[in-house]
């Protein structure tokens, strides 16, 4: 059974940092595009950062220069380093594994709460 398990969420003051980690039980992890999404209360889920199998990276405009995504294929993990956090970064953050084939399953983690407050 495939599992994506996020960790590292929590409470932080504005300007602070958190590092999220996602451990994926995928035997072919290296071929997946790995994504971090977030969903704030009352809002739609949005893509925060993406790293492809070839390590091409994209960020949402709102987090560029503050967040850094990285992957470790040997450990089958993907991390999201979040710096200079703002209250508007408050959300549940989800790890997503996106298979290159449209006919294969994608996978989601259970989410981890990040709260940025004064």
Biopython code that builds the backbone (N, CA, C, O; Angstrom):
import numpy as np
from Bio.PDB.StructureBuilder import StructureBuilder

atoms = [
    (1, "UNK", "N", (0.838, -1.189, 0.000)),
    (1, "UNK", "CA", (0.000, 0.000, 0.000)),
    (1, "UNK", "C", (0.878, 1.246, 0.000)),
    (1, "UNK", "O", (1.762, 1.408, 0.841)),
    (2, "UNK", "N", (0.612, 2.116, -0.962)),
    (2, "UNK", "CA", (1.405, 3.336, -1.073)),
    (2, "UNK", "C", (0.980, 4.327, 0.001)),
    (2, "UNK", "O", (-0.208, 4.536, 0.243)),
    (3, "UNK", "N", (1.970, 4.926, 0.635)),
    (3, "UNK", "CA", (1.695, 5.949, 1.637)),
    (3, "UNK", "C", (2.606, 7.146, 1.432)),
    (3, "UNK", "O", (3.794, 7.010, 1.136)),
    (4, "UNK", "N", (2.021, 8.313, 1.596)),
    (4, "UNK", "CA", (2.776, 9.551, 1.670)),
    (4, "UNK", "C", (2.521, 10.126, 3.052)),
    (4, "UNK", "O", (1.373, 10.380, 3.415)),
    (5, "UNK", "N", (3.564, 10.331, 3.817)),
    (5, "UNK", "CA", (3.417, 10.792, 5.189)),
    (5, "UNK", "C", (4.169, 12.102, 5.354)),
    (5, "UNK", "O", (5.393, 12.159, 5.237)),
    (6, "UNK", "N", (3.401, 13.158, 5.629)),
    (6, "UNK", "CA", (3.995, 14.476, 5.842)),
    (6, "UNK", "C", (4.339, 14.676, 7.310)),
    (6, "UNK", "O", (3.710, 14.100, 8.198)),
    (7, "UNK", "N", (5.334, 15.490, 7.543)),
    (7, "UNK", "CA", (5.699, 15.878, 8.904)),
    (7, "UNK", "C", (6.319, 17.268, 8.868)),
    (7, "UNK", "O", (6.698, 17.771, 7.810)),
    (8, "UNK", "N", (6.413, 17.877, 10.045)),
    (8, "UNK", "CA", (7.102, 19.158, 10.142)),
    (8, "UNK", "C", (6.222, 20.371, 10.276)),
    (8, "UNK", "O", (6.728, 21.481, 10.439)),
    (9, "UNK", "N", (4.919, 20.192, 10.214)),
    (9, "UNK", "CA", (4.047, 21.341, 10.383)),
    (9, "UNK", "C", (4.038, 21.819, 11.830)),
    (9, "UNK", "O", (4.605, 21.180, 12.716)),
    (10, "UNK", "N", (3.385, 22.953, 12.050)),
    (10, "UNK", "CA", (3.303, 23.472, 13.407)),
    (10, "UNK", "C", (2.936, 24.940, 13.444)),
    (10, "UNK", "O", (2.440, 25.509, 12.472)),
    (11, "UNK", "N", (3.193, 25.532, 14.592)),
    (11, "UNK", "CA", (2.898, 26.946, 14.822)),
    (11, "UNK", "C", (4.189, 27.744, 14.734)),
    (11, "UNK", "O", (5.228, 27.322, 15.243)),
    (12, "UNK", "N", (4.117, 28.891, 14.090)),
    (12, "UNK", "CA", (5.306, 29.720, 13.965)),
    (12, "UNK", "C", (4.871, 31.179, 13.853)),
    (12, "UNK", "O", (3.781, 31.473, 13.363)),
    (13, "UNK", "N", (5.714, 32.071, 14.302)),
    (13, "UNK", "CA", (5.415, 33.500, 14.187)),
    (13, "UNK", "C", (5.810, 34.003, 12.800)),
    (13, "UNK", "O", (6.644, 33.391, 12.132)),
    (14, "UNK", "N", (5.223, 35.102, 12.370)),
    (14, "UNK", "CA", (5.621, 35.680, 11.077)),
    (14, "UNK", "C", (7.118, 35.915, 11.026)),
    (14, "UNK", "O", (7.734, 36.361, 11.994)),
    (15, "UNK", "N", (7.684, 35.603, 9.877)),
    (15, "UNK", "CA", (9.121, 35.720, 9.706)),
    (15, "UNK", "C", (9.882, 34.459, 10.060)),
    (15, "UNK", "O", (11.077, 34.347, 9.784)),
    (16, "UNK", "N", (9.198, 33.522, 10.664)),
    (16, "UNK", "CA", (9.835, 32.283, 11.066)),
    (16, "UNK", "C", (9.952, 31.282, 9.927)),
    (16, "UNK", "O", (9.574, 31.558, 8.789)),
    (17, "UNK", "N", (10.485, 30.112, 10.265)),
    (17, "UNK", "CA", (10.736, 29.065, 9.270)),
    (17, "UNK", "C", (10.197, 27.730, 9.756)),
    (17, "UNK", "O", (10.134, 27.452, 10.953)),
    (18, "UNK", "N", (9.815, 26.924, 8.793)),
    (18, "UNK", "CA", (9.462, 25.530, 9.041)),
    (18, "UNK", "C", (9.980, 24.708, 7.875)),
    (18, "UNK", "O", (10.136, 25.205, 6.760)),
    (19, "UNK", "N", (10.239, 23.459, 8.154)),
    (19, "UNK", "CA", (10.638, 22.520, 7.096)),
    (19, "UNK", "C", (9.680, 21.349, 7.113)),
    (19, "UNK", "O", (9.594, 20.607, 8.092)),
    (20, "UNK", "N", (8.960, 21.193, 6.008)),
    (20, "UNK", "CA", (8.057, 20.063, 5.848)),
    (20, "UNK", "C", (8.787, 18.936, 5.132)),
    (20, "UNK", "O", (9.624, 19.167, 4.260)),
    (21, "UNK", "N", (8.449, 17.720, 5.520)),
    (21, "UNK", "CA", (9.036, 16.566, 4.865)),
    (21, "UNK", "C", (7.925, 15.580, 4.514)),
    (21, "UNK", "O", (6.949, 15.434, 5.251)),
    (22, "UNK", "N", (8.089, 14.915, 3.389)),
    (22, "UNK", "CA", (7.129, 13.905, 2.946)),
    (22, "UNK", "C", (7.902, 12.632, 2.635)),
    (22, "UNK", "O", (8.789, 12.617, 1.781)),
    (23, "UNK", "N", (7.556, 11.583, 3.333)),
    (23, "UNK", "CA", (8.169, 10.280, 3.089)),
    (23, "UNK", "C", (7.205, 9.443, 2.261)),
    (23, "UNK", "O", (6.053, 9.241, 2.647)),
    (24, "UNK", "N", (7.678, 8.963, 1.134)),
    (24, "UNK", "CA", (6.821, 8.244, 0.190)),
    (24, "UNK", "C", (7.247, 6.787, 0.069)),
    (24, "UNK", "O", (8.418, 6.489, -0.165)),
    (25, "UNK", "N", (6.300, 5.899, 0.229)),
    (25, "UNK", "CA", (6.587, 4.465, 0.076)),
    (25, "UNK", "C", (6.333, 4.043, -1.367)),
    (25, "UNK", "O", (5.478, 3.202, -1.644)),
    (26, "UNK", "N", (7.086, 4.638, -2.271)),
    (26, "UNK", "CA", (6.956, 4.371, -3.706)),
    (26, "UNK", "C", (8.247, 3.736, -4.197)),
    (26, "UNK", "O", (9.324, 4.316, -4.059)),
    (27, "UNK", "N", (8.136, 2.533, -4.773)),
    (27, "UNK", "CA", (9.352, 1.861, -5.203)),
    (27, "UNK", "C", (9.953, 2.532, -6.439)),
    (27, "UNK", "O", (11.148, 2.402, -6.703)),
    (28, "UNK", "N", (9.110, 3.257, -7.200)),
    (28, "UNK", "CA", (9.607, 3.963, -8.376)),
    (28, "UNK", "C", (9.509, 5.465, -8.154)),
    (28, "UNK", "O", (9.137, 6.214, -9.057)),
    (29, "UNK", "N", (9.840, 5.890, -6.967)),
    (29, "UNK", "CA", (9.721, 7.289, -6.551)),
    (29, "UNK", "C", (10.372, 8.241, -7.547)),
    (29, "UNK", "O", (9.846, 9.322, -7.811)),
    (30, "UNK", "N", (11.499, 7.847, -8.091)),
    (30, "UNK", "CA", (12.291, 8.776, -8.895)),
    (30, "UNK", "C", (11.587, 9.224, -10.170)),
    (30, "UNK", "O", (11.966, 10.244, -10.746)),
    (31, "UNK", "N", (10.571, 8.492, -10.628)),
    (31, "UNK", "CA", (9.909, 8.881, -11.878)),
    (31, "UNK", "C", (8.732, 9.823, -11.642)),
    (31, "UNK", "O", (8.177, 10.377, -12.591)),
    (32, "UNK", "N", (8.353, 10.003, -10.379)),
    (32, "UNK", "CA", (7.205, 10.855, -10.052)),
    (32, "UNK", "C", (7.600, 12.324, -9.997)),
    (32, "UNK", "O", (8.683, 12.677, -9.532)),
    (33, "UNK", "N", (6.704, 13.164, -10.479)),
    (33, "UNK", "CA", (6.766, 14.573, -10.121)),
    (33, "UNK", "C", (6.170, 14.699, -8.720)),
    (33, "UNK", "O", (5.089, 14.180, -8.442)),
    (34, "UNK", "N", (6.883, 15.388, -7.853)),
    (34, "UNK", "CA", (6.430, 15.547, -6.472)),
    (34, "UNK", "C", (5.988, 16.992, -6.255)),
    (34, "UNK", "O", (6.686, 17.939, -6.617)),
    (35, "UNK", "N", (4.835, 17.125, -5.666)),
    (35, "UNK", "CA", (4.231, 18.441, -5.481)),
    (35, "UNK", "C", (3.889, 18.682, -4.017)),
    (35, "UNK", "O", (3.580, 17.756, -3.267)),
    (36, "UNK", "N", (3.952, 19.935, -3.640)),
    (36, "UNK", "CA", (3.370, 20.394, -2.380)),
    (36, "UNK", "C", (2.205, 21.316, -2.724)),
    (36, "UNK", "O", (2.355, 22.298, -3.451)),
    (37, "UNK", "N", (1.049, 20.974, -2.184)),
    (37, "UNK", "CA", (-0.138, 21.807, -2.298)),
    (37, "UNK", "C", (-0.482, 22.326, -0.898)),
    (37, "UNK", "O", (0.006, 21.825, 0.114)),
    (38, "UNK", "N", (-1.333, 23.339, -0.884)),
    (38, "UNK", "CA", (-1.879, 23.791, 0.390)),
    (38, "UNK", "C", (-3.330, 24.200, 0.208)),
    (38, "UNK", "O", (-3.770, 24.570, -0.880)),
    (39, "UNK", "N", (-4.056, 24.119, 1.312)),
    (39, "UNK", "CA", (-5.456, 24.526, 1.302)),
    (39, "UNK", "C", (-5.749, 25.282, 2.581)),
    (39, "UNK", "O", (-5.726, 24.724, 3.678)),
    (40, "UNK", "N", (-6.022, 26.548, 2.417)),
    (40, "UNK", "CA", (-6.426, 27.371, 3.547)),
    (40, "UNK", "C", (-7.924, 27.204, 3.777)),
    (40, "UNK", "O", (-8.669, 26.831, 2.871)),
    (41, "UNK", "N", (-8.342, 27.482, 4.984)),
    (41, "UNK", "CA", (-9.744, 27.307, 5.337)),
    (41, "UNK", "C", (-10.628, 28.149, 4.422)),
    (41, "UNK", "O", (-10.407, 29.350, 4.269)),
    (42, "UNK", "N", (-11.615, 27.523, 3.825)),
    (42, "UNK", "CA", (-12.548, 28.223, 2.961)),
    (42, "UNK", "C", (-12.036, 28.529, 1.569)),
    (42, "UNK", "O", (-12.704, 29.215, 0.795)),
    (43, "UNK", "N", (-10.847, 28.023, 1.244)),
    (43, "UNK", "CA", (-10.259, 28.291, -0.072)),
    (43, "UNK", "C", (-9.966, 26.988, -0.807)),
    (43, "UNK", "O", (-9.952, 25.906, -0.220)),
    (44, "UNK", "N", (-9.732, 27.128, -2.114)),
    (44, "UNK", "CA", (-9.391, 25.955, -2.920)),
    (44, "UNK", "C", (-7.943, 25.539, -2.683)),
    (44, "UNK", "O", (-7.093, 26.340, -2.296)),
    (45, "UNK", "N", (-7.702, 24.266, -2.929)),
    (45, "UNK", "CA", (-6.342, 23.769, -2.833)),
    (45, "UNK", "C", (-5.509, 24.382, -3.948)),
    (45, "UNK", "O", (-5.962, 24.486, -5.088)),
    (46, "UNK", "N", (-4.294, 24.786, -3.612)),
    (46, "UNK", "CA", (-3.434, 25.412, -4.608)),
    (46, "UNK", "C", (-2.051, 24.771, -4.597)),
    (46, "UNK", "O", (-1.563, 24.308, -3.566)),
    (47, "UNK", "N", (-1.438, 24.761, -5.779)),
    (47, "UNK", "CA", (-0.083, 24.240, -5.906)),
    (47, "UNK", "C", (0.912, 25.246, -5.359)),
    (47, "UNK", "O", (0.883, 26.423, -5.721)),
    (48, "UNK", "N", (1.786, 24.782, -4.493)),
    (48, "UNK", "CA", (2.793, 25.644, -3.882)),
    (48, "UNK", "C", (4.142, 25.479, -4.573)),
    (48, "UNK", "O", (4.803, 26.460, -4.915)),
    (49, "UNK", "N", (4.542, 24.223, -4.773)),
    (49, "UNK", "CA", (5.854, 23.955, -5.363)),
    (49, "UNK", "C", (5.834, 22.586, -6.016)),
    (49, "UNK", "O", (5.109, 21.684, -5.598)),
    (50, "UNK", "N", (6.651, 22.456, -7.053)),
    (50, "UNK", "CA", (6.712, 21.219, -7.822)),
    (50, "UNK", "C", (8.158, 20.927, -8.175)),
    (50, "UNK", "O", (8.927, 21.830, -8.505)),
    (51, "UNK", "N", (8.518, 19.655, -8.103)),
    (51, "UNK", "CA", (9.828, 19.220, -8.568)),
    (51, "UNK", "C", (9.630, 17.966, -9.401)),
    (51, "UNK", "O", (9.059, 16.981, -8.931)),
    (52, "UNK", "N", (10.099, 18.005, -10.631)),
    (52, "UNK", "CA", (9.895, 16.888, -11.545)),
    (52, "UNK", "C", (10.940, 15.799, -11.324)),
    (52, "UNK", "O", (11.855, 15.939, -10.512)),
    (53, "UNK", "N", (10.777, 14.715, -12.069)),
    (53, "UNK", "CA", (11.750, 13.628, -12.012)),
    (53, "UNK", "C", (13.142, 14.119, -12.423)),
    (53, "UNK", "O", (14.159, 13.636, -11.924)),
    (54, "UNK", "N", (13.164, 15.068, -13.321)),
    (54, "UNK", "CA", (14.429, 15.639, -13.759)),
    (54, "UNK", "C", (14.892, 16.819, -12.933)),
    (54, "UNK", "O", (15.851, 17.505, -13.287)),
    (55, "UNK", "N", (14.188, 17.051, -11.809)),
    (55, "UNK", "CA", (14.515, 18.120, -10.859)),
    (55, "UNK", "C", (14.251, 19.519, -11.390)),
    (55, "UNK", "O", (14.825, 20.489, -10.894)),
    (56, "UNK", "N", (13.386, 19.635, -12.395)),
    (56, "UNK", "CA", (12.901, 20.969, -12.746)),
    (56, "UNK", "C", (11.945, 21.419, -11.649)),
    (56, "UNK", "O", (11.164, 20.624, -11.128)),
    (57, "UNK", "N", (12.015, 22.697, -11.304)),
    (57, "UNK", "CA", (11.277, 23.215, -10.143)),
    (57, "UNK", "C", (10.409, 24.397, -10.556)),
    (57, "UNK", "O", (10.814, 25.247, -11.349)),
    (58, "UNK", "N", (9.211, 24.422, -9.997)),
    (58, "UNK", "CA", (8.316, 25.559, -10.164)),
    (58, "UNK", "C", (7.722, 25.933, -8.812)),
    (58, "UNK", "O", (7.487, 25.078, -7.958)),
    (59, "UNK", "N", (7.487, 27.221, -8.641)),
    (59, "UNK", "CA", (6.869, 27.720, -7.408)),
    (59, "UNK", "C", (5.685, 28.611, -7.744)),
    (59, "UNK", "O", (5.633, 29.250, -8.795)),
    (60, "UNK", "N", (4.739, 28.631, -6.819)),
    (60, "UNK", "CA", (3.696, 29.639, -6.899)),
    (60, "UNK", "C", (4.331, 31.009, -6.707)),
    (60, "UNK", "O", (5.306, 31.149, -5.968)),
    (61, "UNK", "N", (3.782, 32.012, -7.368)),
    (61, "UNK", "CA", (4.340, 33.361, -7.260)),
    (61, "UNK", "C", (4.389, 33.837, -5.809)),
    (61, "UNK", "O", (5.302, 34.561, -5.411)),
    (62, "UNK", "N", (3.411, 33.427, -5.040)),
    (62, "UNK", "CA", (3.291, 33.916, -3.672)),
    (62, "UNK", "C", (4.397, 33.401, -2.747)),
    (62, "UNK", "O", (4.601, 33.949, -1.664)),
    (63, "UNK", "N", (5.109, 32.355, -3.164)),
    (63, "UNK", "CA", (6.137, 31.776, -2.290)),
    (63, "UNK", "C", (7.541, 31.860, -2.887)),
    (63, "UNK", "O", (8.513, 31.468, -2.242)),
    (64, "UNK", "N", (7.649, 32.363, -4.098)),
    (64, "UNK", "CA", (8.964, 32.474, -4.735)),
    (64, "UNK", "C", (9.912, 33.293, -3.881)),
    (64, "UNK", "O", (9.555, 34.354, -3.370)),
    (65, "UNK", "N", (11.126, 32.782, -3.735)),
    (65, "UNK", "CA", (12.139, 33.469, -2.947)),
    (65, "UNK", "C", (12.066, 33.163, -1.458)),
    (65, "UNK", "O", (12.963, 33.525, -0.698)),
    (66, "UNK", "N", (10.993, 32.495, -1.045)),
    (66, "UNK", "CA", (10.835, 32.166, 0.382)),
    (66, "UNK", "C", (10.832, 30.659, 0.640)),
    (66, "UNK", "O", (11.315, 30.200, 1.675)),
    (67, "UNK", "N", (10.291, 29.902, -0.298)),
    (67, "UNK", "CA", (10.180, 28.449, -0.142)),
    (67, "UNK", "C", (11.156, 27.762, -1.087)),
    (67, "UNK", "O", (11.454, 28.260, -2.172)),
    (68, "UNK", "N", (11.650, 26.599, -0.645)),
    (68, "UNK", "CA", (12.546, 25.786, -1.463)),
    (68, "UNK", "C", (12.125, 24.329, -1.384)),
    (68, "UNK", "O", (12.016, 23.759, -0.298)),
    (69, "UNK", "N", (11.890, 23.736, -2.543)),
    (69, "UNK", "CA", (11.529, 22.325, -2.606)),
    (69, "UNK", "C", (12.768, 21.524, -2.997)),
    (69, "UNK", "O", (13.591, 21.977, -3.792)),
    (70, "UNK", "N", (12.885, 20.341, -2.431)),
    (70, "UNK", "CA", (14.004, 19.458, -2.774)),
    (70, "UNK", "C", (13.551, 18.014, -2.641)),
    (70, "UNK", "O", (12.585, 17.711, -1.940)),
    (71, "UNK", "N", (14.258, 17.135, -3.320)),
    (71, "UNK", "CA", (13.909, 15.720, -3.250)),
    (71, "UNK", "C", (15.167, 14.892, -3.046)),
    (71, "UNK", "O", (16.266, 15.286, -3.436)),
    (72, "UNK", "N", (14.977, 13.739, -2.427)),
    (72, "UNK", "CA", (16.053, 12.779, -2.243)),
    (72, "UNK", "C", (15.524, 11.436, -2.719)),
    (72, "UNK", "O", (14.768, 10.767, -2.015)),
    (73, "UNK", "N", (15.924, 11.054, -3.908)),
    (73, "UNK", "CA", (15.391, 9.821, -4.488)),
    (73, "UNK", "C", (15.850, 8.583, -3.722)),
    (73, "UNK", "O", (15.119, 7.595, -3.652)),
    (74, "UNK", "N", (17.031, 8.625, -3.158)),
    (74, "UNK", "CA", (17.528, 7.475, -2.401)),
    (74, "UNK", "C", (16.693, 7.246, -1.145)),
    (74, "UNK", "O", (16.445, 6.106, -0.751)),
    (75, "UNK", "N", (16.267, 8.333, -0.526)),
    (75, "UNK", "CA", (15.458, 8.236, 0.695)),
    (75, "UNK", "C", (13.965, 8.290, 0.403)),
    (75, "UNK", "O", (13.150, 8.131, 1.312)),
    (76, "UNK", "N", (13.603, 8.511, -0.844)),
    (76, "UNK", "CA", (12.206, 8.689, -1.292)),
    (76, "UNK", "C", (11.480, 9.726, -0.453)),
    (76, "UNK", "O", (10.389, 9.490, 0.066)),
    (77, "UNK", "N", (12.111, 10.867, -0.339)),
    (77, "UNK", "CA", (11.512, 11.981, 0.405)),
    (77, "UNK", "C", (11.513, 13.251, -0.440)),
    (77, "UNK", "O", (12.326, 13.419, -1.349)),
    (78, "UNK", "N", (10.590, 14.124, -0.117)),
    (78, "UNK", "CA", (10.562, 15.456, -0.705)),
    (78, "UNK", "C", (10.320, 16.447, 0.423)),
    (78, "UNK", "O", (9.427, 16.253, 1.247)),
    (79, "UNK", "N", (11.103, 17.490, 0.457)),
    (79, "UNK", "CA", (11.036, 18.475, 1.522)),
    (79, "UNK", "C", (10.600, 19.834, 0.990)),
    (79, "UNK", "O", (10.758, 20.145, -0.191)),
    (80, "UNK", "N", (10.055, 20.620, 1.882)),
    (80, "UNK", "CA", (9.705, 21.999, 1.553)),
    (80, "UNK", "C", (10.227, 22.879, 2.681)),
    (80, "UNK", "O", (9.683, 22.873, 3.785)),
    (81, "UNK", "N", (11.272, 23.626, 2.403)),
    (81, "UNK", "CA", (11.812, 24.578, 3.353)),
    (81, "UNK", "C", (11.066, 25.892, 3.192)),
    (81, "UNK", "O", (11.049, 26.480, 2.111)),
    (82, "UNK", "N", (10.456, 26.343, 4.267)),
    (82, "UNK", "CA", (9.638, 27.548, 4.218)),
    (82, "UNK", "C", (10.244, 28.605, 5.126)),
    (82, "UNK", "O", (10.306, 28.433, 6.343)),
    (83, "UNK", "N", (10.684, 29.681, 4.532)),
    (83, "UNK", "CA", (11.279, 30.795, 5.276)),
    (83, "UNK", "C", (10.407, 32.037, 5.162)),
    (83, "UNK", "O", (9.527, 32.118, 4.305)),
    (84, "UNK", "N", (10.660, 32.986, 6.021)),
    (84, "UNK", "CA", (9.944, 34.269, 5.996)),
    (84, "UNK", "C", (8.439, 34.050, 5.928)),
    (84, "UNK", "O", (7.743, 34.658, 5.115)),
    (85, "UNK", "N", (7.961, 33.189, 6.778)),
    (85, "UNK", "CA", (6.541, 32.825, 6.733)),
    (85, "UNK", "C", (5.654, 34.003, 7.073)),
    (85, "UNK", "O", (5.997, 34.865, 7.882)),
    (86, "UNK", "N", (4.498, 34.009, 6.425)),
    (86, "UNK", "CA", (3.503, 35.069, 6.592)),
    (86, "UNK", "C", (2.196, 34.453, 7.077)),
    (86, "UNK", "O", (1.966, 33.259, 6.888)),
    (87, "UNK", "N", (1.350, 35.246, 7.693)),
    (87, "UNK", "CA", (0.052, 34.704, 8.133)),
    (87, "UNK", "C", (-0.736, 34.078, 6.977)),
    (87, "UNK", "O", (-1.469, 33.110, 7.178)),
    (88, "UNK", "N", (-0.586, 34.623, 5.782)),
    (88, "UNK", "CA", (-1.323, 34.067, 4.637)),
    (88, "UNK", "C", (-0.771, 32.716, 4.169)),
    (88, "UNK", "O", (-1.350, 32.093, 3.280)),
    (89, "UNK", "N", (0.323, 32.262, 4.746)),
    (89, "UNK", "CA", (0.817, 30.919, 4.460)),
    (89, "UNK", "C", (0.108, 29.868, 5.315)),
    (89, "UNK", "O", (0.321, 28.671, 5.126)),
    (90, "UNK", "N", (-0.715, 30.300, 6.231)),
    (90, "UNK", "CA", (-1.457, 29.369, 7.088)),
    (90, "UNK", "C", (-2.371, 28.493, 6.246)),
    (90, "UNK", "O", (-3.204, 28.994, 5.491)),
    (91, "UNK", "N", (-2.211, 27.189, 6.379)),
    (91, "UNK", "CA", (-2.982, 26.238, 5.571)),
    (91, "UNK", "C", (-2.613, 24.822, 5.993)),
    (91, "UNK", "O", (-1.678, 24.600, 6.762)),
    (92, "UNK", "N", (-3.373, 23.883, 5.467)),
    (92, "UNK", "CA", (-2.954, 22.478, 5.535)),
    (92, "UNK", "C", (-2.134, 22.211, 4.277)),
    (92, "UNK", "O", (-2.576, 22.496, 3.164)),
    (93, "UNK", "N", (-0.949, 21.666, 4.463)),
    (93, "UNK", "CA", (-0.038, 21.391, 3.356)),
    (93, "UNK", "C", (-0.063, 19.897, 3.040)),
    (93, "UNK", "O", (0.034, 19.046, 3.924)),
    (94, "UNK", "N", (-0.196, 19.613, 1.744)),
    (94, "UNK", "CA", (-0.315, 18.243, 1.284)),
    (94, "UNK", "C", (0.813, 17.894, 0.325)),
    (94, "UNK", "O", (1.198, 18.693, -0.530)),
    (95, "UNK", "N", (1.321, 16.711, 0.483)),
    (95, "UNK", "CA", (2.294, 16.144, -0.446)),
    (95, "UNK", "C", (1.535, 15.341, -1.507)),
    (95, "UNK", "O", (0.577, 14.632, -1.197)),
    (96, "UNK", "N", (1.969, 15.462, -2.740)),
    (96, "UNK", "CA", (1.322, 14.762, -3.854)),
    (96, "UNK", "C", (2.383, 14.128, -4.739)),
    (96, "UNK", "O", (3.394, 14.753, -5.062)),
    (97, "UNK", "N", (2.143, 12.877, -5.128)),
    (97, "UNK", "CA", (3.017, 12.174, -6.071)),
    (97, "UNK", "C", (2.260, 12.013, -7.379)),
    (97, "UNK", "O", (1.223, 11.352, -7.430)),
    (98, "UNK", "N", (2.779, 12.611, -8.420)),
    (98, "UNK", "CA", (2.116, 12.670, -9.725)),
    (98, "UNK", "C", (2.870, 11.779, -10.710)),
    (98, "UNK", "O", (3.985, 12.100, -11.121)),
    (99, "UNK", "N", (2.249, 10.651, -11.086)),
    (99, "UNK", "CA", (2.891, 9.709, -11.996)),
    (99, "UNK", "C", (2.920, 10.289, -13.411)),
    (99, "UNK", "O", (1.983, 10.982, -13.806)),
    (100, "UNK", "N", (3.969, 10.020, -14.172)),
    (100, "UNK", "CA", (4.031, 10.569, -15.530)),
    (100, "UNK", "C", (2.966, 10.036, -16.476)),
    (100, "UNK", "O", (2.638, 10.695, -17.462)),
    (101, "UNK", "N", (2.418, 8.857, -16.196)),
    (101, "UNK", "CA", (1.369, 8.315, -17.054)),
    (101, "UNK", "C", (0.006, 8.784, -16.567)),
    (101, "UNK", "O", (-0.284, 8.719, -15.373)),
    (102, "UNK", "N", (-0.840, 9.261, -17.496)),
    (102, "UNK", "CA", (-2.196, 9.672, -17.088)),
    (102, "UNK", "C", (-3.069, 8.489, -16.690)),
    (102, "UNK", "O", (-4.158, 8.664, -16.143)),
    (103, "UNK", "N", (-2.577, 7.273, -16.973)),
    (103, "UNK", "CA", (-3.369, 6.081, -16.655)),
    (103, "UNK", "C", (-2.975, 5.468, -15.314)),
    (103, "UNK", "O", (-3.588, 4.496, -14.872)),
    (104, "UNK", "N", (-1.980, 6.017, -14.680)),
    (104, "UNK", "CA", (-1.532, 5.502, -13.389)),
    (104, "UNK", "C", (-2.083, 6.358, -12.262)),
    (104, "UNK", "O", (-2.524, 7.489, -12.467)),
    (105, "UNK", "N", (-2.044, 5.790, -11.075)),
    (105, "UNK", "CA", (-2.565, 6.508, -9.911)),
    (105, "UNK", "C", (-1.623, 7.616, -9.465)),
    (105, "UNK", "O", (-0.402, 7.507, -9.573)),
    (106, "UNK", "N", (-2.222, 8.669, -8.967)),
    (106, "UNK", "CA", (-1.500, 9.672, -8.206)),
    (106, "UNK", "C", (-1.797, 9.433, -6.730)),
    (106, "UNK", "O", (-2.769, 8.762, -6.383)),
    (107, "UNK", "N", (-0.957, 9.983, -5.875)),
    (107, "UNK", "CA", (-1.118, 9.727, -4.448)),
    (107, "UNK", "C", (-1.020, 11.024, -3.647)),
    (107, "UNK", "O", (-0.331, 11.971, -4.028)),
    (108, "UNK", "N", (-1.733, 11.028, -2.527)),
    (108, "UNK", "CA", (-1.779, 12.188, -1.641)),
    (108, "UNK", "C", (-1.461, 11.775, -0.219)),
    (108, "UNK", "O", (-1.800, 10.674, 0.215)),
    (109, "UNK", "N", (-0.810, 12.663, 0.495)),
    (109, "UNK", "CA", (-0.643, 12.491, 1.921)),
    (109, "UNK", "C", (-1.856, 12.998, 2.672)),
    (109, "UNK", "O", (-2.807, 13.510, 2.082)),
    (110, "UNK", "N", (-1.804, 12.847, 3.984)),
    (110, "UNK", "CA", (-2.953, 13.213, 4.817)),
    (110, "UNK", "C", (-2.965, 14.696, 5.172)),
    (110, "UNK", "O", (-3.970, 15.219, 5.654)),
    (111, "UNK", "N", (-1.855, 15.360, 4.931)),
    (111, "UNK", "CA", (-1.767, 16.795, 5.207)),
    (111, "UNK", "C", (-1.145, 17.104, 6.559)),
    (111, "UNK", "O", (-1.240, 16.322, 7.505)),
    (112, "UNK", "N", (-0.510, 18.258, 6.623)),
    (112, "UNK", "CA", (0.053, 18.732, 7.879)),
    (112, "UNK", "C", (-0.272, 20.216, 8.028)),
    (112, "UNK", "O", (-0.144, 20.984, 7.074)),
    (113, "UNK", "N", (-0.686, 20.607, 9.212)),
    (113, "UNK", "CA", (-1.145, 21.978, 9.442)),
    (113, "UNK", "C", (0.042, 22.901, 9.689)),
    (113, "UNK", "O", (0.928, 22.605, 10.491)),
    (114, "UNK", "N", (0.038, 24.021, 8.985)),
    (114, "UNK", "CA", (0.997, 25.099, 9.224)),
    (114, "UNK", "C", (0.199, 26.331, 9.617)),
    (114, "UNK", "O", (-0.682, 26.772, 8.879)),
    (115, "UNK", "N", (0.512, 26.884, 10.782)),
    (115, "UNK", "CA", (-0.186, 28.069, 11.263)),
    (115, "UNK", "C", (0.840, 29.147, 11.585)),
    (115, "UNK", "O", (1.748, 28.945, 12.391)),
    (116, "UNK", "N", (0.675, 30.296, 10.935)),
    (116, "UNK", "CA", (1.570, 31.430, 11.150)),
    (116, "UNK", "C", (0.741, 32.512, 11.844)),
    (116, "UNK", "O", (-0.230, 33.017, 11.281)),
    (117, "UNK", "N", (1.129, 32.859, 13.067)),
    (117, "UNK", "CA", (0.308, 33.781, 13.847)),
    (117, "UNK", "C", (1.184, 34.713, 14.664)),
    (117, "UNK", "O", (2.338, 34.417, 14.973)),
    (118, "UNK", "N", (0.591, 35.848, 15.003)),
    (118, "UNK", "CA", (1.308, 36.833, 15.812)),
    (118, "UNK", "C", (1.253, 36.431, 17.273)),
    (118, "UNK", "O", (1.799, 37.130, 18.127)),
]
sb = StructureBuilder()
sb.init_structure("model")
sb.init_model(0)
sb.init_chain("A")
sb.init_seg("    ")
for serial, (resi, resn, name, xyz) in enumerate(atoms, 1):
    if name == "N":
        sb.init_residue(resn, " ", resi, " ")
    sb.init_atom(name, np.array(xyz, "f"), 0.0, 1.0, " ", f" {name:<3s}", serial, name[0])
structure = sb.get_structure()
